[in-house]
Amino acid sequence: MGSGRVIILYTMGFLDNVTNEFGKKTGKAIGNKLYGRHADDVRLGQRVDANVNYGAANVKQSEPDYGAIEREKRITMQHEQDAKFLNAIINIQFNPQDKDAIITELTALSSYVDLWIKESNQNLNAAKSKFDAGLAMLRSIEPNNTMIAYFEGKKIEWQTFIEQQKKKKRTTILVIAGVLLVFVIVLIIFA
């Protein structure tokens, strides 16, 4: 009788530990998803050694955290580059008298969308919107242009990709919800 009680207590301790760890990991994942790079508390510039001896002769000065500074520089440079691309996209003007220039701009915009749709870049919507405007202009000035079919195919390709991504997200949410439901049922049964 005593050994059965030990197994139950050990199992409950294990389940409590698993539950706590699962809660921490789930909370961190949700926080990361909601807040992105701002989810964790990141302090820049200084890193203090944990082995600081506070005796008069052995006090160490903190060292700059060059890795954090470099990461922030990269992030800043990426934001600047994104701002430049957005400005370039906004400044695109389609000239109805120059269909070749329209096709060139649409080709460049389709390349940007192809790249950014996989990265969920903030400039994606601006590029797609400008692409749609250029495609509409090309259709109006030369409805039989062979490039129109290519560009319409790109739009269908992008829409299919977006729908697949939404389907993956829904599937992931359903799987997580199912696992949580099973986990809760198991906890209720063994509680």
C-alpha positions in Angstrom: 0.0 0.0 0.0 2.9 2.4 0.8 4.7 1.9 -2.5 1.5 2.6 -4.6 1.1 5.9 -2.7 4.8 6.8 -3.5 4.2 6.1 -7.3 1.1 8.3 -7.3 2.9 11.1 -5.5 5.9 10.7 -7.9 3.5 10.7 -10.9 1.6 13.8 -9.6 4.9 15.6 -8.9 6.0 14.7 -12.4 2.7 15.9 -13.9 2.9 19.1 -11.9 6.4 19.7 -13.2 5.3 19.0 -16.8 2.3 21.3 -16.4 4.4 24.1 -15.1 7.0 23.7 -17.8 4.3 23.5 -20.5 2.7 26.6 -19.1 6.0 28.5 -19.2 6.8 27.5 -22.7 3.3 28.2 -24.0 3.2 31.6 -22.4 6.6 32.4 -23.9 5.5 31.3 -27.3 2.3 33.4 -27.1 4.2 36.4 -25.9 6.7 36.0 -28.7 3.9 35.7 -31.3 2.0 38.8 -29.9 5.0 41.1 -29.2 7.6 39.9 -31.6 11.1 41.1 -30.8 9.7 43.1 -27.9 8.6 40.0 -26.0 11.8 39.5 -24.0 13.4 42.0 -21.7 16.5 43.0 -23.6 18.9 45.5 -22.0 21.4 47.0 -24.4 24.9 48.4 -24.0 26.1 46.9 -20.7 26.6 43.4 -19.4 27.6 42.9 -15.8 29.7 39.8 -14.9 27.9 37.5 -12.4 31.2 36.8 -10.6 31.7 40.3 -9.3 33.6 40.4 -6.0 32.5 43.4 -4.0 35.7 43.6 -2.0 37.6 46.9 -2.3 40.4 45.6 -4.5 38.5 43.1 -6.7 35.6 45.2 -8.2 35.2 44.6 -11.9 33.8 47.2 -14.3 30.9 46.1 -16.5 31.8 45.4 -20.1 29.8 46.6 -23.2 27.7 43.9 -24.7 29.0 44.2 -28.3 26.7 41.4 -29.5 23.6 43.3 -28.4 24.8 46.5 -29.9 25.6 44.7 -33.2 22.1 43.1 -33.3 20.5 46.5 -32.7 22.6 48.0 -35.5 21.4 45.2 -37.9 17.8 45.8 -36.9 18.1 49.5 -37.4 19.7 49.0 -40.8 16.9 46.6 -41.8 14.3 49.2 -40.9 16.1 51.8 -42.9 16.3 49.5 -45.9 12.6 48.7 -45.6 11.8 52.4 -45.4 13.9 53.1 -48.6 12.0 50.2 -50.4 8.7 51.6 -49.2 9.6 55.1 -50.4 10.7 53.7 -53.8 7.4 51.7 -54.2 5.3 54.7 -53.3 7.2 56.9 -55.8 6.6 54.5 -58.7 4.6 56.3 -61.4 3.1 54.4 -64.3 3.2 56.3 -67.6 0.3 55.2 -69.8 2.3 56.1 -72.9 5.2 53.7 -72.0 4.0 50.1 -71.8 7.5 48.7 -71.6 8.3 50.8 -68.5 5.0 49.5 -66.9 6.0 45.9 -67.6 9.5 46.6 -66.2 8.0 48.1 -63.0 5.5 45.2 -62.7 8.3 42.7 -63.0 10.3 44.4 -60.3 7.3 44.7 -58.0 6.5 41.0 -58.6 10.0 40.1 -57.5 9.6 42.2 -54.4 6.3 40.5 -53.6 7.8 37.0 -54.2 10.5 37.7 -51.7 8.4 39.6 -49.1 5.4 37.3 -49.1 7.6 34.6 -47.5 9.1 37.0 -45.0 5.8 38.7 -44.1 7.5 42.0 -44.8 5.7 45.3 -43.9 6.1 46.6 -47.5 4.2 43.6 -49.0 0.8 45.3 -49.1 2.2 48.5 -50.6 4.0 46.5 -53.3 0.9 44.4 -54.0 -1.3 47.5 -54.2 1.1 49.3 -56.6 1.3 46.0 -58.6 -2.5 45.9 -58.9 -2.6 49.5 -60.1 0.1 48.9 -62.7 -1.6 45.8 -63.9 -4.9 47.6 -64.3 -3.2 50.3 -66.3 -1.5 47.8 -68.6 -4.8 46.0 -69.1 -6.5 49.3 -70.1 -3.8 50.5 -72.6 -3.1 47.1 -74.1 -5.6 44.4 -73.1 -4.0 41.7 -75.4 -0.4 42.0 -74.0 1.0 38.6 -73.3 2.6 39.7 -70.0 -0.9 40.3 -68.5 -1.4 36.5 -68.3 1.9 36.1 -66.6 1.2 38.9 -64.0 -2.3 37.5 -63.3 -0.7 34.1 -62.7 1.6 35.7 -60.2 -1.4 37.2 -58.4 -3.0 33.7 -58.3 0.2 32.2 -57.0 0.4 34.8 -54.2 -3.2 34.3 -53.2 -2.7 30.5 -53.1 0.4 30.9 -50.9 -1.5 33.2 -48.5 -4.3 30.7 -48.3 -1.9 27.9 -47.6 -0.3 29.9 -44.8 -3.7 30.6 -43.3 -4.6 26.9 -43.5 -1.3 26.0 -41.8 -2.0 28.4 -39.0 -5.5 27.1 -38.5 -4.3 23.5 -38.5 -1.6 24.4 -36.0 -4.1 26.1 -33.7 -6.5 23.1 -33.9 -3.7 20.7 -33.1 -2.6 22.7 -30.1 -6.2 23.0 -28.9 -6.6 19.3 -29.3 -3.4 18.6 -27.4 -4.5 21.0 -24.6 -7.9 19.4 -24.4 -6.4 15.9 -24.1 -3.9 17.2 -21.5 -6.7 18.8 -19.5 -8.8 15.6 -19.6 -5.8 13.6 -18.5 -5.2 16.0 -15.6 -8.8 15.9 -14.6 -8.8 12.1 -14.7 -5.6 11.7 -12.6 -6.4 14.6 -10.3 
